[in-house]
């Protein structure tokens, strides 16, 4: 069903998913593996304001960011460019109110010159279809792809071992005709490869199907791409072991699962290994979670003292941005620490909710971590007309010792 040019099921897909599977009770708590750092979180209004726009791109969620240099730490200022991508995206015009004719596409991208919140240095991109109407940057085209599938995008990285190609994880999604409630399913998990030097909107990108969990229910079995940690010297990792760590989320309790592979072997799926709770194994059926109560998008970032900080929205759509601390990329991760309550962003409507908090190290300053979270509405089509700027990322700065 389409209303005002929006695919309603597509727009609702993930927050219906969160409503169904996101509210859970704690099932396991990791033991603290090191002394817990002290955290202080404050709003980052300059970054939040950067995405409050009135023309063209005016809303989107699923925000991820990487530096095109391949650095995963603080970007090199004006010498670097930051690639940012979004999943469901709103395009249109806002003056005193949202103008009719706005539309939604399933994903878009932006390029930011430097790592400062400068609106003049930020440019958005999307495709156009044969009728010159806006369309998504990435559309599924792998061999198993079915008609009318679309992408929800996961995390990504610059592969310095593969000529600086960009790899972005994608989830193939298909609507279920005639099913009004929970009318969607994830049909596959892919990697999108953008060759070095390709320019937005990336006409030369290719796609590779990830073979794991094929034929299984993605909600319970899981999929990969919720977060990526590039633990290499080239990425600036402080305790580099040369591996790429790829995180996924599964089940009602939002368990975080982990795989790792050398960056040059990213397309060789027989080289992937999975964490079974004690060691790395080639048997994906032996995979065990490293944490729970997370969100479908999250991050793991190296911080001071040889520690790793997992950032997520607690219980998927809870009002708290939360963290766990571990001593390796797969933990053991300590207990959940709430660092910020986003309830002030939910005042305009009882239908608003937050989701998918994650860190952006390439946009961060030393000694702090920039974190985004998204706002959406269970009554989207009514609330977006009343509050046209609701559907966009918000930011906080997490400071730690």
C-alpha positions in Angstrom: 0.0 0.0 0.0 1.2 3.5 -0.8 0.1 6.6 0.9 1.4 10.0 -0.3 4.1 8.3 -2.3 5.5 6.4 0.7 5.7 2.6 0.9 4.1 2.2 4.3 5.3 -1.3 5.0 8.9 -0.4 4.0 8.9 2.6 6.3 7.5 0.7 9.2 9.6 -2.4 8.7 12.3 -2.0 11.3 10.4 -0.2 14.0 7.7 -2.9 13.8 10.5 -5.4 14.1 11.8 -3.5 17.2 8.4 -3.4 18.8 8.0 -7.1 18.3 11.5 -8.3 19.3 13.0 -5.3 21.1 11.5 -5.4 24.6 13.1 -8.2 26.6 14.4 -9.2 30.0 18.1 -9.6 30.6 19.3 -13.1 29.9 23.0 -12.8 30.6 25.4 -10.3 32.0 29.1 -10.4 31.3 31.4 -10.1 34.2 33.4 -6.9 34.3 36.7 -7.6 32.6 38.5 -4.5 33.6 38.0 -1.4 35.8 35.1 0.5 34.5 35.9 4.0 33.0 33.9 7.0 34.1 31.5 8.2 31.4 29.9 11.6 30.9 27.5 12.1 28.0 26.3 15.5 26.8 24.3 16.6 23.7 26.1 17.5 20.6 23.8 20.2 19.2 26.2 21.2 16.4 26.0 17.7 14.9 22.3 17.3 15.5 21.7 20.6 13.7 23.7 19.5 10.7 21.0 17.1 9.6 18.0 19.5 10.3 17.3 20.4 6.7 14.4 22.0 4.8 15.1 21.1 1.2 16.0 17.9 -0.6 17.2 15.4 2.0 15.3 16.2 5.2 15.2 12.9 7.0 16.8 9.5 7.2 17.9 6.8 9.7 20.5 4.0 9.8 23.4 6.5 9.8 26.9 5.0 9.4 30.2 6.9 8.7 33.7 6.0 7.5 36.7 8.0 6.4 37.7 7.4 2.7 41.3 7.2 3.8 40.6 4.0 5.7 41.3 5.5 9.1 38.9 4.4 11.7 40.1 6.9 14.3 39.8 10.7 14.3 39.9 11.7 10.6 42.7 13.8 9.3 40.7 17.1 9.2 40.2 18.9 5.9 42.5 16.4 4.1 39.9 13.6 4.5 36.4 13.0 3.3 33.7 11.2 5.3 31.2 8.9 3.6 27.9 8.7 5.4 25.0 6.5 4.5 21.4 6.2 5.5 18.6 3.7 5.1 15.0 4.9 4.7 15.3 8.5 3.5 12.8 11.3 3.1 13.1 13.9 0.3 11.0 17.0 -0.1 10.5 20.6 1.1 9.7 22.2 4.4 8.8 25.9 5.0 6.3 26.6 7.7 5.2 23.0 7.3 6.0 19.9 5.2 5.0 20.4 1.6 3.0 17.8 -0.3 4.8 15.6 -2.7 7.5 14.5 -0.3 8.7 11.0 -0.9 10.7 8.1 0.6 13.5 6.1 -0.9 15.2 3.1 0.8 18.7 4.5 1.1 20.9 7.5 0.4 24.4 8.7 0.9 26.3 11.9 1.8 29.9 13.1 1.6 31.3 15.4 4.3 34.7 17.2 3.6 36.6 17.1 6.9 35.2 15.9 10.2 33.5 19.0 11.4 29.7 19.8 11.3 29.9 22.2 8.4 26.7 22.3 6.4 28.6 23.8 3.4 30.9 20.8 3.3 28.0 18.2 3.4 26.5 17.0 0.1 23.7 14.4 -0.3 23.2 11.9 -3.2 20.6 9.5 -4.5 19.7 8.0 -7.8 16.9 8.8 -10.3 14.8 6.3 -12.1 13.8 6.4 -15.8 11.0 8.9 -15.0 13.6 11.2 -13.3 12.0 10.5 -9.9 14.3 10.0 -6.8 15.4 6.4 -6.2 17.6 4.4 -3.9 21.4 4.4 -4.3 21.6 0.6 -3.7 19.1 -1.9 -5.1 19.5 -5.7 -4.6 20.7 -7.5 -7.7 22.3 -10.7 -6.4 21.3 -14.0 -7.9 18.7 -14.9 -5.2 17.1 -11.5 -5.3 13.3 -11.5 -5.8 11.2 -8.8 -7.4 10.5 -5.7 -5.3 13.2 -6.4 -2.7 15.1 -3.5 -1.3 18.0 -2.8 1.0 18.3 -1.9 4.6 22.0 -1.0 5.0 24.4 -2.1 7.7 27.9 -1.0 8.7 30.9 -0.9 6.3 34.6 -0.1 6.0 37.4 0.9 3.6 39.4 -2.2 2.6 43.0 -1.0 2.4 44.0 -4.6 1.5 41.7 -4.5 -1.5 42.8 -1.3 -3.3 40.7 0.9 -0.9 37.4 -0.5 -2.1 34.5 0.3 0.2 32.5 -2.6 1.6 29.0 -2.0 3.0 26.7 -4.7 4.5 23.1 -4.9 3.3 20.0 -6.8 4.3 17.6 -7.8 1.5 14.0 -7.1 2.5 10.8 -8.1 0.9 7.2 -7.1 1.7 4.6 -9.8 2.2 1.5 -8.9 0.1 -1.8 -8.9 2.0 -0.3 -9.2 5.4 -1.2 -6.0 7.3 0.7 -6.9 10.5 4.4 -7.7 10.3 4.2 -7.7 6.6 7.8 -8.1 5.7 10.8 -10.5 6.0 14.5 -10.4 5.6 15.4 -12.6 2.6 19.2 -12.3 2.5 22.4 -10.8 3.7 24.9 -9.2 1.3 28.0 -7.2 0.9 28.1 -4.2 -1.5 31.5 -3.5 -2.9 32.3 0.0 -4.2 35.5 0.2 -6.2 38.1 2.8 -5.3 37.6 6.0 -7.2 33.9 5.4 -7.9 31.9 8.6 -7.3 28.4 8.9 -5.8 25.9 7.5 -6.5 28.3 4.6 -7.1 27.2 3.2 -10.5 30.0 0.6 -10.5 29.2 -1.1 -7.2 28.9 -4.8 -7.2 27.1 -7.1 -4.7 27.9 -10.5 -3.2 25.5 -12.8 -1.4 26.6 -13.9 2.1 25.9 -17.6 2.3 25.5 -17.9 6.1 22.0 -18.6 7.5 20.5 -19.0 4.0 17.1 -20.6 4.2 16.8 -19.8 8.0 14.6 -17.3 9.7 16.8 -14.2 9.9 15.1 -12.9 13.1 16.2 -16.0 15.1 19.3 -17.1 13.2 20.8 -13.7 12.8 22.8 -11.9 10.0 25.9 -9.9 9.8 26.7 -6.2 9.5 25.2 -4.5 12.5 28.6 -3.2 13.4 32.2 -3.5 12.0 35.5 -3.1 13.8 38.6 -2.8 11.6 41.4 -3.9 13.9 44.3 -3.2 11.7 47.3 -0.9 11.7 46.1 0.7 8.5 42.9 1.7 10.2 44.8 3.1 13.2 43.7 0.5 15.7 45.7 0.8 18.9 46.0 -3.0 19.5 45.9 -4.2 15.9 45.7 -7.9 15.2 45.0 -7.5 11.5 41.4 -8.8 11.6 38.1 -7.4 10.6 35.4 -8.1 13.3 31.8 -8.2 12.0 28.9 -8.1 14.4 25.3 -9.3 14.0 22.2 -9.3 16.1 19.7 -12.1 16.5 16.6 -13.1 18.5 14.2 -11.6 20.9 16.9 -10.7 23.4 19.0 -8.9 20.8 22.0 -11.1 21.2 25.2 -9.8 19.6 27.1 -12.4 17.6 30.6 -12.0 16.0 32.6 -13.2 13.1 36.1 -12.3 12.0 38.2 -12.5 8.8 41.3 -10.9 7.4 40.3 -7.9 5.3 41.8 -9.4 2.1 39.6 -12.5 2.6 36.3 -10.7 3.1 34.9 -12.3 -0.1 36.2 -15.8 0.8 33.5 -17.0 3.1 35.3 -20.2 3.9 37.9 -18.0 5.6 35.4 -16.5 8.1 35.5 -17.7 11.7 32.9 -17.4 14.3 33.1 -16.9 18.1 31.8 -19.9 20.0 32.3 -18.3 23.5 35.8 -19.6 23.9 37.6 -19.6 20.5 37.2 -19.0 16.8 35.6 -21.8 14.8 34.6 -22.5 11.2 31.3 -24.0 12.4 28.8 -21.2 12.3 26.3 -23.5 14.2 28.6 -23.2 17.2 28.4 -19.4 17.4 27.6 -18.0 20.8 26.6 -14.4 21.7 29.0 -11.9 23.2 26.3 -9.7 24.7 22.5 -9.2 24.7 19.9 -6.4 25.1 21.5 -4.5 22.1 20.0 -2.9 19.1 19.9 -3.9 15.4 22.6 -1.3 14.7 25.5 -0.9 17.2 29.2 -0.4 17.3 32.4 -1.7 19.0 35.2 0.9 19.2 38.7 0.6 20.7 39.3 3.1 23.5 42.0 3.8 26.0 43.6 1.2 28.2 43.3 -1.7 25.7 39.5 -1.7 26.2 36.6 -2.0 23.6 33.4 0.0 24.0 30.2 -1.5 22.7 27.6 1.2 22.1 23.9 0.5 21.5 20.3 1.4 22.3 19.4 -0.6 25.3 16.6 -3.2 24.6 16.4 -1.9 21.0 13.9 0.9 21.5 14.5 1.8 25.1 15.2 5.5 25.9 18.7 4.8 27.2 21.9 4.9 25.1 24.1 2.3 26.8 27.6 0.8 26.7 29.4 -2.3 27.7 33.2 -2.5 28.2 35.4 -5.4 27.2 39.1 -6.2 26.9 38.9 -7.8 23.5 36.7 -7.2 20.4 34.6 -10.2 21.7 34.7 -9.4 25.4 34.1 -10.6 27.9 31.9 -7.5 28.0 31.0 -6.1 31.4 27.5 -5.1 32.6 25.3 -2.5 30.8 26.0 1.1 31.8 23.4 3.6 30.9 25.1 6.8 29.6 22.3 9.0 28.3 18.4 9.2 28.4 16.9 10.5 25.1 13.5 11.2 26.5 13.7 14.9 25.9 13.6 14.1 22.1 10.3 12.3 22.6 8.2 15.1 24.0 6.4 16.2 20.9 4.3 13.0 20.5 3.5 9.9 22.6 4.2 7.9 19.4 7.9 8.8 19.1 10.6 6.3 20.0 14.4 6.1 19.7 16.6 3.3 18.3 20.0 2.2 16.9 22.5 4.2 18.9 26.1 3.7 17.6 29.5 5.5 17.7 31.2 7.4 14.9 34.9 7.4 15.7 35.9 9.2 12.5 33.8 12.2 13.5 35.0 12.2 17.1 37.6 14.3 18.9 40.3 12.9 21.2 39.0 11.7 24.6 35.4 11.5 23.4 33.1 9.5 21.2 30.4 11.0 19.0 27.3 8.8 19.2 24.1 9.0 17.0 20.6 7.7 17.7 17.5 7.9 15.5 14.0 9.1 16.2 10.9 7.6 14.6 7.1 7.4 15.2 4.6 4.6 15.5 2.1 7.1 14.0 4.6 8.2 11.3 2.3 9.6 8.5 0.5 11.9 11.0 3.5 12.9 13.1 5.8 13.7 10.1 3.3 16.3 9.0 3.1 17.8 12.4 6.9 17.5 13.2 8.6 17.3 9.8 12.1 17.3 11.3 11.5 14.3 13.6 13.0 11.6 11.3 16.7 12.3 11.5 19.7 11.4 13.6 20.5 13.1 17.0 24.0 13.2 18.5 25.7 13.1 21.9 29.3 13.2 22.9 30.5 10.5 25.3 33.5 11.5 27.3 35.5 9.0 29.2 38.6 8.6 31.3 
